[in-house]
Amino acid sequence: MTDLDRSQQEIRKAARDFAKGEFDRDQALELERDGIFPAKIWAKAGELGFLGLHLPEIYGGGLGFFEAALVTEAFCRQESTTGCALLLAGSGAECLWRSGGKALKARYLPAVAQARLRTAAAFIEPGVGPGFSSLQTTARREGDAWIVDGEKIHVLNGTGAGLYFVLCRTGEGQVSMLAVDGDSAGIAREDQGPRLGANMSGSGRVRFTGVRVPDGHLLGMPGEGLAQLTRFNDDAAVLLAAAATGIAAGALDRAQAYVQERAAFGRKIGAFEIIRDKIAEMTAQVESARATVRQAARRHDAGKSGTLPAVAKLVADRAAVAVADQAVQLYGGYGYMRESEVERFYRDAKALQLMLGGPGAMKNKIADATIGRKTGKEESKKV
């Protein structure tokens, strides 16, 4: 692509070559079916420097969200579930990078980039809406520590994380975020079972009962939790949008190959006008998503992203679901079978679309920035 400089082209090529050499189709099918994290591939990716590229150099990164997006797209294009697992292995680490103390960052972030530590964003609770106004998990001060009690659900890497970023109530109307070591006494984890997609990462229920957390593990100041969550959602949206673009591109790759091989009525089905129209539409969706994600990543690196992370995720998610869905249809009955790659691409696309609150949350963020927040005090008009 002409919008990449030489260094970025080399990074993208290295990521593609790594994925082609290390991501095995049959192994991916087995790991996804059994909900097993691809630990060996993760470790090798960390060894070669593919993880945490957007983190500061001192912690093992030194590039930016743009380069991280290139790698993420390449990984998910080659194999959707493995690519998602590698991206989500460091879930929530951006919260520590942006708001943690120097000692805490030095202790944990290099381990994330080097594939020695999986992290988890423990934000969601049973019955608590997206505004977190009724958050039940609490952290109370006791000497030089915080005592955490509560329960979180739908925690990615929930049963395998070594560090949890826990959103909790630290006072009246005050929400804060703590980094909780996974080895702490009082943590109980439960696998919530298989989901529609992204099953190599796993989803867990995590209970915190009298968990003692050192005072230095508070991220930022008390009461900054929701602001930190907002910033994290923008960081995550850029990378998840890159993953969705990769899934869309991978589904398109497989659909293009299939229609050029499959024959009907004496010729390849790719020669039929209706099939050509479908492939053209799928290609347009992939290219549109890629352009939007790259613009969002560049602007995010420059600190001027605005609503672009939400726009990128909305656009890329739509492309991933639509293109993967069309690929399944082009494959016919085989596309619906679990052994089919496009079947898994479709499920992973839908799983990504639902993350960070789904399309509704992205639309709300965009609308808030363009026409203002809803006040709930709008007066009805008589017709």
Steps between C-alpha positions, in 0.01 A plus 500: 500500500633844414407643841771292674860607529780249456524414870125442524503281190774290657304467824191390312699247294669361811160458669356328192799264474482415869127428479538284190778301661356461850120502471391146418146457368437159656655600830287814508186293450596275791602780737187702421276198552656424839538862610878478539723807485780472235779538756789386279411738216448782750842439652668503160315816397627668815852379439497651150359833619150487352319575827447836669641703211296802611655501849798728573840363398613468860229237552563302180311703239617823349287530187131591503140395456544519122769231498312295759193519273702376203618196696154432640340514156762265355455248781119497483505483122704180515294336777229691679483324837875477553543863400231610744656294781839666453343848496286434808780340702587847629142613556490815712878554508447845351336602831826426681710675236289816507431526874730274700801604708851457361588204722177320415546554127861385513394185682218389274507661153823337373352164594192579289712592196723195545208257532574414862178646642138491391278777632126547533260794509255419778231762451163331439273390786169310510211740454716811459438711191756668276507815711627309808274717718405199717846345531505251788870408528657703780851587617542640852818640653665300774838634603729509197275278288160468337265212581303394192167314507275429206435295190577556133368310199591464133865557587719420198796287613306476826636160602853549367595859584788591728374855548146640514397862447201531729246780487361552848321745727739669742259745657164671458468577127866410451618235252867403483718238332741263672759262356447174689764226487348172385681307773336701778316307771122527475463477120274226363470440124241308304495430128173622350520245219514532121366808323402572144854606407848602623507180704879470535497793742241354732242688705489476876309593811738641760414549867702720735451425869703712740781532247780716637650734237802726573427872489749541214277284279237774478509636145509878509299669772182383676195586293675491161377153407231600251730746322761224476236266363406752230862537393546123497191454284654729236831312511325164476262616226789577264658157546171309494409683179831385350417143602156531338662630180732202499207263542315668213810476278557137594141406422530680166824316419331167554187597307707617203697175494184292528307662216802464272517127572133397530332409173128493409323469166830440325696802626649652814237671711723809515406562138133557585399866522317462830808347663726768357270767643517338844880482494520863387275612785702298752822654369358851536399428859848373589677796341266748667559342840878493449515866400288605798701294749833633373380857523373436853830340604706788361283760668504302826879493499494877450263546794227641275270203447169654615222259408708316238565192721125450537442569129774255404362224720146555376607493133747211534259286705230545238745405226623192686151367572367577150800363310529186713125442469522531122798264493297238689222536243740468207638179648150360524440211740871452566527859619262415785709209627739542794793371294461795266726796568238751390257364759751585773578838342130586515471404867811696593376803307177498698687459829716804426197705403349447846812608692520843668122518516423414139383728217266690731786621720699612195201691361435667835859621519483642149161660560612651832789672321297623206159597637559495875404267781143405574379685808181306555318833531392541141151639483251311292341692221133495421418424141 
